[in-house]
Amino acid sequence: MEQKIVDKETLNRMELIRRNTPIVFSGVSQSYRQKVVYNLLNIARSGDMKQFLFTLLRLVNARSDKPEAKELVGALNFLYSYSSKFFEKWAYSVIMGIISAKDGEKGGGSHYE
C-alpha cells in the first residue's frame, strides 16, 4: 500500500495549480479548451507523465504573457517528481482548471483555436 505523505509545500503547489490554471487559460475559446482537455485526458488516462507535462508546458508557454503562467510552470515542475498515483491528482486538477477558464472576451473566437 502506498504511503500518502503530503507536506505543506505540496499543498501550496496544488493550490497554485488550482488558482492559476483557469487564469492562464482564460481568454481562449471554448472549442480550443475542449480540444486541449480531450488531449490531456487521453494522456492522463494512459499514465504518461512525461507526455502530459511536455504537452501542458507547450500550451502554457503559448500563454506566457500572463505572470500566472510562470508560477504554474514552477508548481508543475515541483509536482512532477511525485509518484504516478499523485500524478493523477495534479493532472486532473490542471484539466479541471482548464475547463473552468473563461471564454475569450471578444466573442469572435481566439487565435488559439
C-alpha distances in whole Angstrom, upper triangle without the diagonal:
4,6,9,12,16,19,22,23,20,22,25,25,23,26,28,27,27,31,32,31,34,36,36,36,39,42,41,42,40,40,39,36,35,36,33,31,31,30,27,26,26,25,22,21,21,19,22,21,24,26,25,26,29,30,30,31,34,35,34,37,39,39,39,43,40,39,36,35,35,33,30,30,29,26,25,26,24,21,21,19,16,13,14,11,14,17,17,17,20,21,22,23,26,27,27,29,32,32,33,36,39,42,45,47,50,50,51,47,46,47,43,43
4,6,9,12,16,19,20,17,18,22,21,20,23,25,24,24,28,29,28,31,33,33,33,36,39,39,40,38,38,37,33,33,33,31,28,29,28,25,24,25,23,20,20,20,17,19,18,21,24,23,23,26,28,27,28,31,32,31,34,36,36,36,39,37,36,32,32,31,29,27,27,26,23,22,22,20,17,17,16,12,9,11,9,10,14,14,14,17,19,20,21,23,24,25,27,29,30,31,33,37,39,42,45,48,47,48,45,43,44,40,41
4,6,10,13,16,17,15,16,20,19,18,21,24,23,24,27,28,28,30,33,32,33,36,39,39,40,38,39,38,34,34,35,32,30,31,30,27,26,27,25,22,22,23,19,22,20,23,25,24,24,27,29,27,29,32,32,31,34,37,36,36,39,36,35,32,31,31,28,26,26,25,22,21,22,19,16,18,16,12,11,13,11,11,15,15,15,17,19,20,21,23,25,25,27,29,30,31,33,37,40,42,45,48,48,49,46,44,44,41,42
4,6,10,13,14,12,13,16,16,15,18,20,20,20,23,25,25,27,29,29,30,33,36,36,37,36,37,35,32,32,33,30,27,29,28,25,24,25,24,20,21,22,19,21,19,22,24,22,22,26,27,25,27,30,30,29,31,34,33,33,36,33,32,28,28,28,25,23,24,22,19,19,20,17,14,16,15,11,10,12,10,9,13,14,12,14,17,18,18,20,22,22,24,26,27,28,30,34,36,39,41,45,44,46,43,41,42,38,39
4,6,10,11,9,11,14,14,14,16,19,19,19,22,24,24,27,29,29,30,32,36,36,38,36,37,36,32,33,34,30,28,30,30,26,25,27,25,22,23,24,20,22,20,22,25,23,22,26,27,25,26,30,30,28,30,33,32,32,34,32,30,27,27,26,23,22,22,20,17,18,18,15,13,15,13,10,11,14,12,10,14,15,13,15,18,19,18,21,23,23,24,27,28,28,30,33,36,39,41,44,45,46,43,41,42,38,40
4,7,8,6,7,10,11,10,13,15,15,16,19,20,21,24,25,25,27,29,33,33,35,33,35,33,30,31,32,28,26,28,28,24,24,26,24,21,23,24,20,22,19,22,24,22,21,24,26,23,24,27,27,25,28,31,29,29,31,29,26,23,24,23,20,19,20,18,14,15,16,13,11,14,13,10,12,14,12,10,13,14,12,12,16,17,16,18,21,21,21,24,25,25,27,30,33,36,38,41,42,43,40,38,39,36,37
4,6,5,6,9,10,11,13,15,16,17,19,20,21,24,25,25,28,30,33,34,36,35,37,35,31,33,33,30,28,31,30,26,27,29,27,24,26,27,23,24,21,23,26,24,22,26,27,24,24,28,28,26,28,31,29,29,31,28,25,23,23,22,19,19,19,17,14,16,16,13,12,15,14,12,14,17,16,13,16,17,15,15,18,19,18,20,23,22,22,25,27,26,28,31,34,36,38,42,42,44,41,39,40,37,38
4,5,5,6,9,10,10,12,14,15,16,18,20,22,23,24,26,28,31,32,35,34,36,34,31,32,33,30,28,31,31,27,27,30,28,25,27,29,25,26,23,25,27,24,23,26,27,24,24,28,28,25,27,30,28,27,29,26,23,20,22,21,17,17,19,16,13,16,16,13,13,16,16,14,17,20,18,15,17,19,16,15,19,20,17,19,22,22,21,24,26,25,26,29,33,34,36,40,40,42,39,38,38,35,37
4,5,5,6,9,10,11,13,14,15,16,18,21,21,22,24,26,30,30,33,32,34,32,29,31,32,28,27,30,29,25,26,28,26,23,26,27,24,24,21,22,25,22,20,23,25,22,21,25,25,22,24,27,25,24,26,23,20,18,19,17,14,14,15,12,10,13,13,9,10,14,13,13,16,18,18,14,16,18,16,14,17,19,16,18,21,21,20,23,25,24,25,28,31,33,35,38,39,40,38,35,36,33,35
4,5,5,6,9,10,11,12,14,15,16,19,20,20,22,25,28,29,31,30,32,30,26,28,29,25,24,26,26,22,22,25,23,20,22,24,20,21,17,19,22,19,17,21,22,19,19,23,23,20,23,26,24,23,26,23,21,18,18,17,14,13,14,12,9,11,11,8,7,11,11,10,13,15,14,11,12,14,12,10,14,16,13,15,18,18,18,20,23,22,23,26,30,31,33,37,37,39,36,34,34,31,33
4,5,5,6,9,10,10,12,14,15,18,19,20,22,23,27,28,30,29,31,29,26,27,28,25,23,26,26,22,23,25,24,20,23,25,22,23,19,22,24,21,19,23,23,20,21,24,24,21,24,26,24,24,26,23,21,17,18,18,14,14,16,14,10,12,14,11,10,14,14,13,15,17,15,12,14,15,12,11,14,15,12,14,17,17,16,19,21,20,21,25,28,30,32,35,36,38,35,33,34,31,33
4,5,5,6,9,10,10,12,14,17,17,18,20,22,25,26,29,28,30,28,25,27,28,25,24,27,27,23,24,27,25,22,25,27,24,24,21,22,24,21,19,22,23,20,20,23,22,20,22,24,22,21,23,20,17,14,16,15,11,12,14,12,9,12,13,11,11,14,15,15,18,19,18,15,16,17,14,12,16,16,13,14,18,17,16,19,21,20,20,23,27,28,30,33,34,36,34,32,33,30,32
4,5,5,6,9,10,10,12,15,15,15,18,20,23,24,27,26,28,26,23,25,25,22,21,24,23,20,21,24,21,19,22,24,21,21,17,19,20,17,15,19,19,16,16,20,19,16,19,21,19,19,21,18,16,13,13,13,9,9,10,8,5,8,10,8,7,11,13,12,15,17,16,13,13,15,12,9,13,14,11,12,15,16,14,17,19,19,19,22,25,27,29,32,33,34,31,29,30,27,29
4,5,5,6,9,10,11,13,15,15,17,19,22,23,25,24,26,24,21,22,24,20,19,22,21,18,18,21,20,17,20,21,19,19,16,18,20,16,15,19,19,16,16,20,19,16,19,22,20,20,22,19,17,14,14,15,11,10,12,11,7,9,12,10,8,12,13,12,15,15,14,11,11,12,9,7,10,11,8,9,13,12,11,14,17,16,17,20,23,25,28,31,31,33,30,28,29,26,28
4,5,5,6,8,10,12,13,14,16,18,21,22,24,24,26,24,21,23,24,21,20,23,23,20,20,24,22,20,22,25,22,23,20,22,23,19,18,21,21,17,18,21,20,17,20,22,20,19,21,18,16,12,14,15,11,10,13,12,9,11,14,13,12,15,17,16,18,19,18,14,15,15,12,10,13,13,9,11,14,13,11,14,16,15,16,19,22,24,26,29,30,32,29,28,29,26,28
4,5,5,6,8,11,11,11,14,16,19,20,23,23,25,23,20,22,23,20,19,22,22,19,20,23,22,20,23,25,22,22,19,20,21,18,16,19,19,15,15,18,17,14,17,19,16,16,17,14,12,9,10,11,7,7,10,9,7,9,12,11,11,14,17,16,19,20,19,16,15,16,14,11,13,14,10,10,14,13,11,14,16,15,15,18,21,22,24,27,28,30,27,25,26,24,26
4,5,5,6,9,10,10,12,14,18,18,20,20,22,20,16,19,20,16,15,19,19,15,16,20,18,16,19,21,19,19,16,18,18,15,13,16,16,12,13,16,14,12,15,17,15,15,17,14,13,10,10,11,8,6,9,10,7,8,11,11,10,12,15,15,17,17,17,14,13,13,11,8,10,10,7,6,10,10,8,10,13,12,13,16,19,21,23,26,27,28,25,23,24,21,23
4,6,6,8,10,11,12,13,17,18,20,19,21,20,16,18,20,17,15,19,19,16,17,20,19,17,20,22,20,21,18,20,21,17,16,19,18,15,16,19,17,14,18,19,17,17,19,16,15,11,12,14,11,9,13,13,10,11,15,15,13,16,18,17,19,19,18,15,14,14,11,9,11,10,6,7,10,8,6,10,11,10,11,14,18,20,22,25,26,27,25,23,25,22,23
4,6,7,7,9,11,12,15,17,19,19,22,20,17,19,21,18,17,21,21,19,20,23,22,20,23,26,24,24,21,23,23,19,18,21,20,16,17,19,17,14,17,18,15,16,17,13,13,9,11,13,10,9,13,13,11,13,16,16,15,18,21,20,23,22,22,18,18,18,15,13,14,14,10,10,12,11,8,11,13,11,10,13,17,18,20,23,24,26,24,22,24,22,23
4,6,5,6,9,10,13,15,17,18,20,18,15,18,19,16,16,20,20,17,19,22,21,20,23,25,23,23,20,21,21,18,16,18,17,13,14,16,14,11,14,15,12,12,13,10,9,6,7,10,8,6,10,11,10,11,14,15,15,17,20,20,23,22,22,19,18,18,16,13,14,14,11,9,12,11,8,10,13,11,10,12,15,17,18,22,23,24,22,20,21,19,21
4,5,5,6,8,12,12,15,15,17,15,12,14,16,13,12,16,16,14,15,19,18,16,20,22,20,20,18,19,18,15,14,16,14,11,12,14,11,9,12,13,11,12,14,11,11,8,8,11,10,7,10,12,11,11,14,15,15,16,19,19,21,21,21,18,16,16,14,11,11,11,9,6,8,9,5,6,9,9,8,11,13,15,17,21,21,23,20,18,19,16,18
4,6,5,6,10,11,13,12,15,14,11,13,15,13,12,16,17,15,16,20,20,18,21,24,23,23,21,22,21,18,17,19,17,13,15,16,13,11,15,14,12,14,14,12,13,10,10,14,13,11,14,16,14,15,18,19,18,20,23,23,25,24,23,21,19,18,17,14,14,13,10,9,9,8,5,5,8,6,4,7,10,12,14,18,18,20,17,16,18,15,17
4,5,5,8,10,13,14,17,15,13,16,18,15,15,19,20,18,20,23,22,21,24,27,26,25,23,24,23,20,18,20,18,15,15,16,13,11,14,13,10,11,11,8,10,7,8,12,11,10,13,15,15,15,18,20,19,21,24,25,27,26,26,23,21,21,19,17,17,16,14,11,13,12,8,9,11,9,6,8,11,12,13,17,18,20,17,16,17,15,17
4,6,8,9,13,14,16,13,11,15,16,13,14,18,17,16,18,21,20,20,23,25,24,23,21,21,20,17,16,17,15,12,12,13,10,7,10,10,6,8,9,7,8,6,6,10,10,8,11,13,13,13,16,18,18,19,23,23,25,25,25,22,20,20,19,16,15,16,14,11,12,13,9,8,12,11,8,10,12,12,14,17,18,19,17,14,15,13,15
4,6,6,9,10,12,10,8,11,13,10,11,15,15,14,16,19,19,18,21,23,23,22,20,21,19,16,16,17,14,11,12,13,9,8,11,10,7,10,11,10,12,10,9,13,13,11,13,16,16,15,18,20,20,20,24,24,26,25,25,23,20,20,19,16,15,15,13,10,11,11,8,6,9,9,6,8,9,9,12,15,16,17,14,12,13,10,12
4,6,8,9,12,11,9,13,15,13,14,17,18,17,19,22,22,22,24,27,26,26,24,25,23,20,20,20,18,15,16,16,13,11,14,12,10,12,12,10,13,11,11,15,15,14,16,19,19,18,22,23,23,24,27,28,29,28,28,26,24,23,22,19,18,18,16,13,13,13,10,8,10,9,5,5,6,7,9,12,13,15,12,11,13,11,13
4,7,9,12,10,10,14,15,14,15,18,19,19,21,24,24,24,27,29,29,28,27,27,25,22,22,22,19,17,18,17,14,13,15,12,10,13,12,11,14,14,14,17,18,17,19,22,22,21,24,26,26,27,30,31,33,31,31,29,27,26,25,23,21,21,19,16,16,16,13,11,12,12,8,6,5,4,6,9,10,11,9,8,10,10,11
4,7,9,7,7,11,12,11,13,16,16,16,19,21,21,22,25,26,27,26,25,25,23,20,20,20,17,15,16,15,12,12,14,11,10,13,13,13,16,15,14,18,19,17,19,22,22,21,24,26,26,26,30,30,32,30,30,28,26,25,24,22,20,20,19,16,15,15,13,10,11,12,8,8,5,5,8,10,10,10,7,5,8,6,8
4,5,5,6,9,10,11,12,14,16,17,18,20,21,22,24,26,27,27,26,26,24,21,22,22,18,17,19,17,14,15,17,14,13,17,17,17,20,19,18,21,23,20,22,25,25,24,27,29,28,28,32,32,33,31,31,30,27,26,25,23,21,20,20,17,15,16,14,11,11,12,10,8,5,5,9,10,9,9,5,5,9,7,7
4,5,5,6,9,10,10,12,14,15,16,18,20,20,22,24,25,25,25,26,23,20,22,22,18,17,19,18,15,16,19,16,15,19,19,19,22,20,19,23,23,21,22,26,25,23,27,29,27,27,31,31,32,29,29,28,25,24,23,22,20,18,18,16,13,13,13,10,8,10,9,8,6,8,11,13,11,11,8,9,12,10,9
4,5,5,6,9,10,11,12,14,15,17,19,20,21,23,25,24,24,25,22,20,21,21,17,17,19,18,15,17,19,16,16,20,21,21,24,22,21,24,25,22,23,27,26,24,27,30,28,28,31,31,32,29,29,29,26,24,24,23,20,19,20,17,14,15,15,12,11,13,12,12,9,11,14,15,12,12,9,9,11,9,7
4,5,5,6,9,10,11,12,14,16,17,18,20,22,23,22,22,22,19,17,18,18,14,14,16,14,11,13,15,13,13,17,18,18,21,19,18,21,22,19,20,24,23,21,24,27,26,25,29,29,30,27,28,27,24,22,23,21,18,18,18,15,13,15,14,10,11,13,11,12,10,10,14,15,14,13,9,8,9,6,5
4,5,5,6,8,10,10,12,14,15,16,18,20,21,20,20,21,18,15,17,17,13,12,15,14,10,12,15,13,13,16,18,17,20,18,16,19,20,17,18,22,21,19,22,24,23,23,26,26,27,25,25,24,21,19,20,18,15,14,15,12,10,11,10,7,7,10,8,10,9,11,14,16,15,15,12,11,12,9,8
4,5,5,6,9,10,10,12,14,15,16,19,20,20,20,21,18,16,18,18,15,14,17,16,13,15,18,16,16,20,21,21,23,21,19,23,23,20,21,24,23,21,24,26,24,24,27,27,27,25,25,24,21,19,20,19,16,14,15,13,10,11,12,9,8,11,11,12,11,13,17,18,17,17,13,13,15,12,10
4,6,5,6,9,10,11,13,14,16,17,19,18,19,19,16,14,16,16,12,13,16,14,12,14,17,15,16,19,21,21,24,22,19,23,24,20,21,24,23,21,23,26,24,23,27,27,27,24,25,24,21,19,20,19,16,15,17,14,11,13,14,11,11,14,14,15,14,15,19,20,18,18,14,13,14,11,9
4,6,5,6,8,10,11,12,14,16,17,16,16,16,13,11,13,13,9,9,12,11,8,11,14,13,13,17,19,18,21,18,16,19,20,16,17,20,19,17,20,22,20,20,23,23,24,21,22,21,18,17,18,16,13,13,14,11,9,11,12,8,9,13,12,14,14,15,19,20,19,19,15,14,14,11,10
4,5,5,6,9,10,10,12,14,15,15,15,17,14,11,13,14,11,10,14,14,11,13,16,16,16,19,21,20,22,19,17,20,20,17,18,21,19,17,20,22,20,19,23,22,22,19,20,19,16,14,15,14,11,10,11,9,6,8,10,7,7,11,11,14,14,17,20,22,21,21,17,16,17,14,13
4,6,5,6,9,10,11,13,15,15,16,17,14,12,15,15,12,12,16,16,14,16,19,18,19,22,24,23,25,23,21,24,24,20,21,24,22,19,22,24,22,21,24,24,23,20,20,20,17,15,17,16,13,12,14,12,9,12,13,11,10,14,15,17,17,19,23,24,22,22,19,18,19,15,14
4,6,5,6,9,10,11,13,12,13,14,11,9,12,12,9,10,13,13,11,14,17,16,18,20,23,23,25,22,20,22,23,19,19,22,21,18,20,23,20,19,22,22,22,19,20,20,16,15,17,16,12,12,15,12,10,13,15,12,13,16,17,19,19,20,24,25,24,24,20,19,19,15,14
4,5,5,6,8,10,11,10,10,12,9,6,9,11,8,8,12,12,11,13,16,16,17,19,22,21,23,20,17,20,20,16,16,19,18,14,17,19,17,15,19,18,18,15,16,16,13,11,13,12,8,9,11,9,7,11,12,10,11,15,15,18,19,21,24,26,25,25,21,20,20,16,16
4,5,5,6,9,10,11,12,14,12,9,12,14,11,11,15,16,14,16,19,19,20,22,25,24,25,22,20,23,22,19,19,21,19,16,19,21,18,17,20,19,18,15,15,15,12,10,12,12,9,8,11,10,7,10,13,11,11,15,16,19,20,22,26,28,26,27,23,22,23,19,18
4,6,5,6,9,9,12,13,11,9,13,14,12,13,16,16,16,18,21,21,22,24,27,27,28,25,23,25,25,21,21,23,22,19,21,23,20,18,21,20,19,15,16,17,14,12,15,15,11,11,15,13,11,14,16,15,15,19,20,23,23,25,29,30,29,28,25,24,24,20,19
4,5,5,7,6,8,9,7,6,10,11,9,10,14,14,14,16,19,19,21,23,26,25,26,24,21,23,23,19,18,21,19,16,17,20,17,15,17,17,16,13,14,15,11,11,14,13,10,11,14,13,11,15,16,15,16,19,20,23,24,26,29,31,30,30,26,24,24,20,20
4,5,5,6,7,10,9,7,10,12,11,11,14,16,15,17,20,21,21,23,26,25,26,23,21,22,22,18,18,20,18,14,16,18,15,13,16,15,13,10,11,12,8,7,10,10,7,8,11,11,9,12,15,14,15,18,19,23,24,26,30,32,31,31,27,26,26,22,22
4,5,8,10,13,11,10,13,15,14,15,18,19,19,20,23,24,25,27,30,29,29,26,24,26,25,22,21,23,21,18,20,21,18,16,18,17,15,11,12,13,11,8,12,13,10,10,14,14,12,14,17,17,17,20,22,25,26,28,32,34,33,33,29,28,28,25,24
4,6,9,11,10,10,13,14,14,15,18,19,19,21,23,24,26,27,31,30,31,28,25,27,26,23,22,24,22,18,20,21,18,16,18,17,15,11,12,14,11,10,14,15,12,13,16,16,15,18,20,19,20,23,24,28,28,30,34,36,35,35,31,29,29,26,25
4,6,9,9,8,11,13,13,14,17,18,19,20,22,24,25,26,30,29,29,26,24,25,24,21,20,21,19,16,17,18,15,13,14,13,11,7,9,11,8,8,11,12,10,12,15,15,14,17,19,19,20,23,24,28,29,31,34,36,36,36,32,30,30,26,26
4,6,6,6,9,10,11,12,14,16,17,18,20,22,23,24,28,27,27,25,22,23,23,19,18,20,18,15,15,17,14,11,13,13,12,9,12,13,9,10,14,13,11,13,16,15,15,18,20,19,21,24,24,28,29,30,34,36,35,35,31,29,28,25,25
4,6,5,6,8,10,10,12,14,15,16,18,20,21,22,25,25,24,22,19,20,19,16,15,16,15,11,11,13,11,8,10,10,10,8,11,10,7,9,12,11,9,12,14,13,14,17,18,18,20,22,23,26,28,29,33,35,34,34,31,28,28,24,25
4,5,5,6,9,10,11,12,14,15,16,19,20,21,24,24,24,22,19,19,19,17,14,16,15,12,11,14,12,9,11,12,12,11,14,14,10,13,15,13,12,15,17,15,16,19,20,19,22,24,24,27,28,29,33,35,35,34,31,28,27,23,25
4,5,5,6,8,10,11,12,14,15,17,19,20,23,23,24,22,19,19,20,17,15,17,17,13,13,16,15,12,14,15,15,13,16,16,12,13,16,14,12,15,17,14,15,18,19,17,20,23,23,26,26,27,31,32,32,31,28,25,24,21,21
4,6,5,6,8,10,11,12,14,16,17,18,22,21,22,19,16,17,18,14,13,15,14,11,12,15,13,10,13,14,14,12,14,13,10,11,13,11,8,11,13,11,11,14,15,14,16,19,19,22,23,25,28,30,30,29,26,23,23,19,20
4,5,5,6,8,10,10,12,14,15,16,19,19,19,17,14,14,15,12,10,12,12,8,9,12,10,8,11,13,14,13,15,14,10,12,14,11,9,12,13,11,12,16,15,15,17,20,19,23,24,25,28,30,30,30,26,24,23,19,21
4,6,5,6,9,10,11,13,15,15,19,19,20,18,15,15,16,14,11,14,14,11,11,14,14,11,14,16,17,16,18,17,14,15,17,15,12,16,16,14,15,18,18,16,19,22,21,24,24,25,28,30,30,29,26,23,21,18,20
4,6,5,6,9,10,11,13,15,18,18,19,18,14,16,17,14,12,15,16,12,13,17,16,13,17,18,19,17,19,18,15,15,17,15,12,14,15,12,12,16,15,14,16,19,18,21,21,22,25,27,27,26,22,20,18,15,16
4,5,5,6,8,10,11,12,16,15,16,14,11,13,14,10,9,13,12,9,11,14,13,12,16,17,18,17,18,17,13,14,15,12,10,12,12,9,10,13,12,11,14,16,15,18,19,20,23,25,25,25,21,19,18,14,16
4,5,5,6,9,10,10,14,14,14,13,9,10,12,9,7,10,11,9,10,13,13,12,15,17,19,18,20,18,15,17,17,14,12,15,15,11,13,16,15,13,17,19,17,20,20,21,24,26,26,26,23,20,18,15,18
4,6,5,7,9,10,13,14,16,15,11,12,15,12,10,14,15,12,13,17,17,15,19,21,22,21,23,21,18,19,20,17,15,17,17,14,15,18,16,14,18,20,18,20,20,20,23,24,25,24,21,17,16,13,15
4,5,5,7,9,12,13,15,13,10,12,14,12,11,15,15,13,15,18,18,17,20,22,23,22,23,21,18,19,19,16,14,16,16,12,12,15,13,11,14,16,14,16,16,16,19,21,21,21,17,14,13,10,12
4,5,5,6,10,9,11,10,6,9,11,8,8,11,12,11,13,16,16,15,19,21,23,22,23,21,18,19,19,15,14,16,15,11,13,15,12,11,14,16,13,16,16,16,19,21,22,22,19,16,15,12,15
4,5,5,8,10,11,11,7,9,12,10,9,12,14,13,14,17,18,17,20,22,25,24,26,23,20,22,22,18,17,19,18,15,16,19,16,15,18,19,17,18,19,18,21,22,23,23,20,16,15,12,16
4,6,8,10,12,13,9,11,14,13,12,16,17,16,17,20,21,20,24,25,27,26,28,26,23,24,24,20,19,20,20,16,17,19,16,14,17,18,16,17,16,15,18,19,20,19,16,13,11,9,12
4,5,6,9,9,7,10,12,11,11,15,16,15,17,20,20,20,24,25,28,27,28,25,23,23,23,20,18,20,18,15,16,17,14,13,16,16,13,14,14,13,15,17,19,19,16,12,12,10,13
4,5,7,8,6,7,10,10,10,13,15,15,16,18,20,20,23,25,28,27,29,26,23,25,24,20,20,21,20,16,18,20,17,15,19,19,16,17,18,16,18,20,22,22,19,16,15,13,17
4,7,9,8,9,12,13,13,15,17,18,19,21,23,23,26,28,31,31,32,29,26,28,27,23,23,24,22,19,20,21,18,17,20,20,16,17,17,15,16,18,20,21,18,15,14,14,17
4,5,6,8,10,10,12,14,15,16,18,20,21,22,25,26,29,29,30,27,25,26,24,21,21,22,19,16,18,19,15,15,18,17,14,15,16,15,16,18,20,21,19,16,16,15,18
4,5,6,7,9,10,12,13,15,16,18,19,21,23,25,28,28,29,26,24,25,24,20,21,22,19,17,20,20,16,17,20,19,16,17,19,18,19,21,24,25,23,20,20,19,22
4,5,5,6,9,10,11,12,14,15,17,18,21,22,25,25,26,23,21,22,20,17,17,19,16,13,16,16,13,13,17,16,13,15,17,17,19,21,23,25,22,20,20,18,21
4,5,5,6,9,10,10,12,14,15,16,19,21,24,24,25,21,19,21,20,16,16,18,15,12,15,16,13,13,16,16,14,16,17,17,19,22,23,24,21,18,18,16,19
4,5,5,6,9,10,11,13,14,15,18,20,23,24,25,22,20,22,21,17,17,19,17,15,18,19,16,16,20,19,17,19,21,21,23,25,27,28,25,22,21,19,22
4,5,5,6,9,10,11,13,14,17,18,21,22,23,20,18,20,18,15,16,18,15,13,17,17,14,16,19,18,17,19,21,22,23,26,28,29,26,24,24,21,24
4,5,5,6,9,10,11,12,15,16,19,19,20,17,15,17,15,12,12,14,12,10,13,14,11,12,16,16,14,17,20,20,22,25,27,27,24,22,22,19,22
4,5,5,6,9,10,10,13,15,18,19,20,17,15,17,16,13,13,16,14,11,15,17,14,14,18,19,17,20,22,22,25,27,28,29,26,23,22,19,22
4,5,5,6,9,10,12,14,18,19,20,17,15,18,17,13,15,17,15,13,17,19,16,17,21,21,20,23,25,25,27,30,32,32,29,26,26,23,26
4,5,5,6,9,11,12,15,16,17,14,13,15,13,10,12,14,12,11,15,16,14,16,19,19,18,22,24,25,27,30,31,32,29,27,27,24,26
4,5,5,6,9,10,13,14,15,12,10,13,12,8,9,12,11,9,13,15,13,14,18,18,18,22,24,25,27,30,31,31,28,26,25,22,24
4,6,5,7,10,13,14,16,13,12,15,15,11,12,16,15,13,16,19,17,18,21,22,22,25,27,28,30,33,34,34,31,28,27,24,27
4,6,6,8,12,14,15,12,11,15,14,11,13,16,15,14,18,19,18,20,23,23,23,26,29,30,32,35,36,37,33,31,30,27,30
4,5,6,9,11,12,8,8,11,10,8,10,13,12,12,15,17,16,18,21,21,22,25,28,29,32,35,35,36,33,30,30,27,29
4,6,8,9,11,9,7,11,11,9,10,13,13,13,15,18,17,19,21,23,23,26,28,30,33,35,36,36,33,30,30,26,28
4,7,9,11,9,9,13,13,12,13,16,16,16,19,21,21,22,25,26,26,30,32,33,36,39,39,40,36,34,33,30,32
4,7,8,6,7,10,11,10,12,15,15,15,18,20,20,22,24,25,26,30,32,34,37,39,40,40,37,35,35,31,32
4,5,5,6,9,10,11,12,15,16,17,18,20,21,23,25,26,27,31,33,35,38,41,41,42,38,36,36,32,33
4,5,5,7,9,10,10,12,14,15,16,18,20,21,23,24,26,30,32,34,37,39,39,40,36,34,34,30,31
4,5,6,7,9,10,11,13,15,16,17,19,21,22,23,25,29,31,34,37,40,39,40,36,35,35,31,32
4,5,5,7,9,10,11,13,14,16,17,19,20,21,23,27,29,32,35,37,37,38,35,33,34,30,31
4,5,5,6,8,10,11,12,14,15,17,18,20,21,25,27,29,32,35,35,36,32,30,30,27,27
4,6,5,6,8,10,10,12,14,15,16,18,20,24,26,28,31,34,34,34,31,29,30,26,27
4,6,5,6,9,10,11,12,15,15,17,19,22,25,27,30,33,33,34,31,29,30,27,27
4,5,5,6,9,10,10,12,14,15,17,20,23,25,28,31,31,32,29,27,28,24,25
4,5,5,6,9,10,11,13,14,16,19,21,24,27,29,29,30,26,25,25,22,22
4,5,5,6,8,10,10,12,14,18,20,23,26,28,28,29,26,24,25,22,22
4,5,5,6,9,10,11,12,16,19,21,24,27,27,28,25,24,25,22,22
4,5,5,6,9,10,11,15,17,19,22,25,25,26,22,21,22,18,19
4,5,5,6,9,10,14,15,18,21,24,23,24,21,20,21,17,18
4,5,5,6,9,12,15,18,20,23,23,24,21,20,22,19,19
4,5,5,6,10,13,15,18,21,21,23,20,19,20,17,18
4,5,5,9,11,13,16,19,18,20,16,15,17,14,14
4,6,8,10,13,16,19,18,19,16,16,18,15,15
4,7,9,13,15,18,17,19,17,17,19,17,17
4,7,9,12,15,15,17,14,14,16,14,15
4,7,8,12,12,14,12,12,15,14,14
4,6,9,8,10,8,9,12,12,12
4,6,6,8,6,6,10,10,11
4,6,8,8,9,12,13,14
4,5,7,8,11,13,14
4,6,8,12,13,13
4,7,10,12,11
4,7,8,7
4,5,6
4,5
4
